[in-house]
Each structure stands twice: as structure tokens, then as C-alpha cells.
């Protein structure tokens, strides 16, 4: 039995590219190939990698290095196979899905925005609790506050959605959520053609200039985690 397992970082088109960076435990990165696709992997002496900052940074560094040179499908952190042969079987089994996703991502990058706004609802809750001692009055006032908060939140979201629509028009695909948690109102990802990035940047700049009451975090390019669709059948790790 081999003393090594094999850590998979990403799936790409087959190439002769050799990453300059190293993987976990400073092991060399290399390709395992099947037809016209390949997996970038490195040897590893365990079956699971702990989710620490250094380990996560290593995973991301490898993917960030490879994505500069080719379209890729990032694999989940700590995706490990027991043998190179099993990696080839994985490439064979999911070949059609890998090719379909690679073609979908060709010439595109993932960009993201997060929009924050300080909602002072905690202070309102404290005031209501101190003022209304009668349970019925307290619950009625809480309900009124809830309705008022929803109106405030919807008003904030509508301002952001205006720009989201503009950004979506510049994108091949997009998705968003409205967490309303830890001051995060809006979290969105966009799949953008390379040649559209400058227009996308300008729209983000306009958004920041006009929505001065909000903190807008713009990030990317990222590996396109949000736009990959693989129907894993329980064997991503084998």
C-alpha cells in the first residue's frame, strides 16, 4: 500500500504547465491526465487536512497560481484520493460534466461585492423592553417595530438592487443573497467576461460614489466556485 495519498486542487484542460508554487507539505504540484482534461495534485501523507489558516492559504495559493494560466474548476478544500488511478477514474466518471463546466467558464472571471450598513435595531429593542412592561403592549410594539424594520431593509435593498441589475447586465451570470446579518445587507457574485471587467469596475466605482452611506467591498477575480455545477455522487473524496 502506498504511503501517500493525493490532494486534488483543481480540474483543468490538459496542459504542460508546471506551477511554480508548491502544495501542502511543500510537495510538488503535477498533473494526472485523462483525455483532454487533468487534475492538478500533490502527494500528501494524510487522509484529511485540518481547516487552518495556513492550510487554507496553501490551497488558495495553488489555485490562484494555476488560474493565471488556464481555466479551472476549483475542488473543495481537503479533496483527497488514495491513488492516482482513482483520480483518473474520477476524471473519467465526471468527464462530461468537467468539460461542460470548463467551457462555461472559458474567458470569464468571478467577481464579488458585499454591501454593509449599520442597522441600529439592538438599541430599539432595549428601549422597548425598558418602556413597555405590559406583555401585550410589549408584543404589539415589537410587531410594529418588525414591520418598520422590514420597510427599512427593503428600502436599503431596493437601492442596492438598482446597481445589481446594472452589474448583472454586464455579466454572463450572477447570484446574490440578502443575509441581513452582522450589518451585511447584500452579498453577490458575478461571472464576467474578461473584456467586460473594465466596464464592471466603472459601475462599481459609480455605485461607491452614489451609495456613500454604505460600505461596499469589491473583490476578485476569484475561482468560479459559485458557478460550477457538478452532480457529485458521494465520491468527491475516495
Residue pairs with C-beta under 8 A, 6 or more apart in sequence:
2 82
2 83
3 45
4 43
4 44
4 45
5 43
5 44
5 45
5 46
5 47
5 80
5 81
5 82
6 32
6 41
6 42
6 43
6 44
6 80
6 81
6 82
6 83
6 84
6 87
7 23
7 24
7 41
7 42
7 43
7 44
7 49
7 78
7 79
7 80
8 39
8 40
8 41
8 75
8 79
8 80
8 81
8 87
9 23
9 29
9 39
9 40
9 41
9 42
9 59
9 62
9 63
9 66
9 74
9 75
10 39
10 40
10 62
10 63
10 66
10 67
10 72
10 73
10 74
10 75
10 223
11 37
11 38
11 39
11 40
11 72
11 73
11 75
11 91
11 98
11 102
12 37
12 38
12 39
12 40
12 66
12 70
12 71
12 72
12 73
12 102
13 36
13 37
13 38
13 70
13 71
13 102
14 31
14 33
14 35
14 36
14 37
14 38
15 31
15 38
15 69
15 70
17 66
17 69
17 70
18 29
18 30
19 29
19 40
19 62
19 65
19 66
20 65
21 29
21 61
21 62
21 65
22 28
22 29
22 42
23 29
23 41
23 42
23 44
23 58
23 62
24 42
24 44
24 49
24 55
24 58
24 59
25 42
25 43
25 44
25 45
27 42
27 43
27 44
28 42
28 43
29 40
29 41
29 42
29 62
29 66
30 40
30 41
30 42
31 38
31 39
31 40
31 41
32 38
32 39
32 41
32 84
32 87
32 88
32 91
33 88
33 91
34 88
34 91
34 92
34 95
35 91
35 95
36 99
37 91
37 95
37 98
37 99
37 102
38 91
39 75
39 87
39 90
39 91
40 62
40 66
40 72
41 84
41 87
42 62
44 80
46 80
47 80
48 78
48 80
49 55
49 59
49 77
49 78
49 80
51 77
51 78
55 77
56 77
59 77
63 72
63 74
63 223
64 223
66 72
67 221
67 223
71 102
71 105
71 106
71 107
72 102
72 105
72 223
73 98
73 101
73 102
73 105
73 224
73 228
73 230
74 223
74 224
74 225
74 228
75 236
76 236
78 237
79 236
79 237
80 237
81 87
81 90
81 237
81 238
82 238
86 238
90 235
90 238
91 98
93 235
94 230
97 229
97 230
97 231
98 230
101 228
101 229
101 230
104 227
105 191
105 224
105 227
105 228
107 193
107 194
108 172
108 191
108 192
108 193
108 194
108 224
109 191
109 192
109 194
109 197
109 220
109 221
109 222
109 224
110 189
110 190
110 191
110 192
110 220
110 221
110 222
110 223
110 224
110 225
110 226
110 227
111 189
111 190
111 192
111 197
111 200
111 218
111 219
111 220
111 221
111 222
112 187
112 188
112 189
112 190
112 218
112 219
112 220
112 222
113 167
113 186
113 187
113 188
113 190
113 204
113 216
113 217
113 218
113 219
114 184
114 186
114 187
114 188
114 216
114 217
114 219
115 160
115 184
115 185
115 186
115 187
115 211
115 214
115 215
115 216
115 217
116 183
116 184
116 185
116 214
116 215
116 216
116 217
117 156
117 183
117 185
117 213
117 214
117 215
118 183
119 149
119 152
119 153
119 180
119 183
121 145
121 149
124 145
125 145
128 138
128 141
128 142
128 145
129 138
131 141
132 138
132 141
153 178
153 180
153 185
156 185
156 214
157 178
157 185
157 186
159 211
160 185
160 186
160 211
160 214
163 203
163 206
163 207
163 211
164 174
164 176
164 186
164 188
166 203
167 174
167 188
167 190
167 200
167 203
167 204
168 174
168 190
170 190
170 192
170 196
170 199
170 200
170 203
171 190
171 191
171 192
171 196
171 200
172 191
172 192
172 193
173 190
173 191
173 227
174 188
174 189
174 190
174 191
175 188
175 189
175 226
175 227
176 186
176 187
176 188
176 189
177 186
177 187
177 188
178 185
178 186
178 187
179 185
179 187
185 214
189 222
189 226
189 227
190 200
191 224
191 226
191 227
192 200
197 221
204 216
204 218
207 216
208 216
208 218
